[in-house]
Amino acid sequence: MEKNIIELSKKLISIPSSKENIKALEEVLVVADEHLDGIKSKKFKSKGVPSVLYYNTSTLPKRFKIILNAHLDIVPGNPPKPGEIASHRPHYLRNFSHRAQRLFGDR
């Protein structure tokens, strides 16, 4: 299971889904949807930004008792310095990735 979580995280992080990149935002939602197969959902746009609401009832409720909110977009990082490996991932996610690698290793 940890390997699946790590692989999915890598896939999501690799998509440059900043708020300015609508195509990438749509792509990251497709990836999420693939992994939440079978869960009912409603796609919508809020201020032009694509979003998805997943719910566990037979029909979309008018009100929810609880909402678990997640953001799949990234915050753009600084461009790489000369000699640094180019990455569109933000600096803090690159650091997180290195820490996760130390914790979980190559599983």
C-alpha positions in Angstrom: 0.0 0.0 0.0 2.8 2.4 0.8 4.3 1.8 -2.6 0.9 2.7 -4.2 0.7 5.9 -2.2 4.2 6.9 -3.1 3.7 6.2 -6.8 0.4 8.1 -6.8 2.0 11.0 -5.0 4.9 11.1 -7.5 2.4 11.1 -10.4 0.3 13.9 -8.9 3.4 16.0 -8.0 4.8 15.6 -11.5 1.8 17.4 -13.0 2.4 21.2 -13.1 -1.1 21.9 -11.9 -0.8 25.5 -10.9 -3.9 27.7 -11.0 -2.7 29.3 -14.2 -2.5 25.9 -16.0 -6.1 24.8 -16.5 -5.1 21.9 -18.8 -2.8 20.5 -16.1 -5.5 21.0 -13.4 -7.9 19.0 -15.6 -5.2 16.3 -16.0 -4.6 16.0 -12.2 -8.3 15.6 -11.7 -8.4 12.7 -14.2 -5.6 11.0 -12.3 -7.5 11.4 -9.0 -10.7 10.2 -10.7 -8.9 7.0 -11.9 -7.9 6.2 -8.4 -11.3 7.0 -6.9 -13.1 4.8 -9.5 -16.6 3.8 -8.4 -17.1 6.8 -6.1 -19.9 9.1 -7.2 -18.7 12.6 -8.2 -19.9 15.9 -9.6 -17.5 17.9 -11.8 -17.8 21.7 -11.7 -15.9 24.9 -12.2 -15.4 27.6 -9.6 -14.2 30.9 -11.0 -13.0 29.0 -14.1 -11.0 26.4 -12.1 -12.0 22.8 -12.7 -13.0 20.9 -9.5 -14.6 17.6 -8.5 -16.9 16.8 -5.5 -16.9 13.2 -4.4 -19.7 11.9 -2.2 -20.7 8.6 -0.7 -24.5 8.7 -1.0 -26.8 7.5 -3.7 -27.6 11.1 -4.8 -25.8 14.4 -4.4 -26.9 15.7 -1.0 -28.1 19.3 -0.7 -26.1 19.6 2.6 -23.1 17.7 3.9 -22.5 16.8 7.6 -18.7 16.9 7.0 -16.6 17.8 4.0 -13.0 16.6 3.6 -11.2 19.1 1.3 -8.1 18.5 -0.7 -6.1 20.6 -3.1 -4.3 18.9 -6.0 -2.8 22.1 -7.4 0.7 23.1 -6.7 2.4 26.4 -6.0 4.9 27.2 -8.7 8.5 27.1 -7.6 11.6 29.1 -8.7 13.3 28.2 -11.9 16.3 25.8 -11.5 19.8 27.3 -10.9 22.5 26.5 -13.4 23.6 22.9 -13.0 20.4 22.0 -11.1 18.1 19.4 -12.4 15.1 21.1 -14.0 11.8 20.5 -12.3 8.5 22.2 -12.4 7.8 21.0 -8.9 8.0 23.7 -6.2 11.0 23.8 -3.9 9.0 22.5 -0.8 7.7 19.5 -2.8 11.2 18.6 -4.0 12.3 18.8 -0.3 9.3 16.7 0.7 10.2 14.1 -2.0 13.7 13.8 -0.7 12.5 13.4 2.9 9.9 10.8 1.8 12.7 8.9 0.0 14.7 8.8 3.2 11.7 7.6 5.2 10.3 5.0 2.7 13.3 4.2 0.5 12.7 2.6 -2.9 9.7 0.3 -2.2 
